[in-house]
Amino acid sequence: MLVDLTVAGADDYLRRATTITSRWPLAADRYVTTRALHDPTGWLRKLRDEHLARLARARAARQAWYRGSAAHARAVRRTGLAGADMTEVGAALTRQAEELAARGRPVDGTIDDLLSG
């Protein structure tokens, strides 16, 4: 499992929430669609609200976020993993790998294994 950690001050994160950049729709989606497991101060909720407020004020950003959000939703519906956590995703990938191996197309095989037969 890959983990991306970023350390930044709360004020800096709030400032980023109000600044439109090419990466803003991805950053906004992270906070708009994330549920906090533990947020006793309500910081994540405040950050989400800042992103939503910016989204409401900026038409171009709103359209970009909607397109990205719609593409993401289509992708998880197609895989059947909408709302799945990483444990469920891992289990689904393991089942798919076993099924492919049973068909003679091992996931960890070589390119020749994949293309032969």
C-alpha positions, 0 to 999 in steps of 0.5 A: 500500500502506497502512502503519501504524507505531506506536512504543512501548517493548517493556515497553509492548507487553508490558503491552498484551498482558496488558490486555483492551480492545475492540481486544485481539482485533485486536491479539492476532491481529496477533501470533499470526498474524504470522511475523517476517522478522527478529527476532534477539532473539525479541521478536515470539515473546515478544509472541506468547507473552504474547498466547497466554497471555492468550488461554488465561486469558481465556474471553471474550477467547478466544471473541472471538478465535476468532470474529474468526479464523474470520471472517478465515479464511472471508474469505480462503478465499472470495477464494482469497487465503489466505496471499497476500502483498501482491504476490499480492493486488495481482496478483489485484486487477489481474487482476480489474480487467482482467476487469471492464473487459473485461466493460464494468464498469471498476473505475475507472469512474463509478457511471453506467458501473457501472450502465449496460448 
